[in-house]
Amino acid sequence: MIRVGHGMDVHKLTEGRKLILCGVEIPYEKGLLGHSDADVAAHALMDALLGAVALGDIGMHFPDSDAEFQDADSMGLLERVVVMIEDIGYTLGNADITIVAQAPRLAPYVEQMRENISAVCGVDVSDVNVKATTTEGLGFEGQGLGISAHAVAIVYKNEELPPSEV
């Protein structure tokens, strides 16, 4: 059985924060504002994974009202989501992430982002795609007010688990 999930997230850019995308700290004068490290790309992927297996969203599992998740490492949270889907008998097949930002230029960091995601998700780097795009100056991303990300994930049911354990 194959299932597909889509995730989307948005965070505001602000001074005094680090810019972290797919676990990569990117030099920039602004970072993303959020309860955790605000890794918008990791958040989109987590929502895609949770959505694929009908486990809700990251707000249900890691609420911003919980002090435990203050400044949390989103890659660590992603690892927890991977365990959640594995616990109910699913495995990530592949993931495709699109980061929408006018600046900074992200192309130099894409390969490290792919490697980070593949390592945390336990898949080959060839199963992870990360790309970046601008909005040609349009919208909040184009005006430099924030960054958004979309992710699509395909998961498949592990054949080796008997139906009673799923």
Buried (B, 14 or more C-beta within 10 A) or exposed (E): EEBEBEBBBBBBBBEEBBBBBBBBBBEBEBBBBBBBBBBBBBBBBBBBBBBBBEBEBBEEBBEEEEEEBEEBBBBBBBBBBBEBBBEBBBBBBBBBBBBBBBBBEBEEBBEBBBBBBBBBBEBEEEBBBBBBEBBEEEEBBBEBBBBBBBBBBBBBBBEEEEEEEE
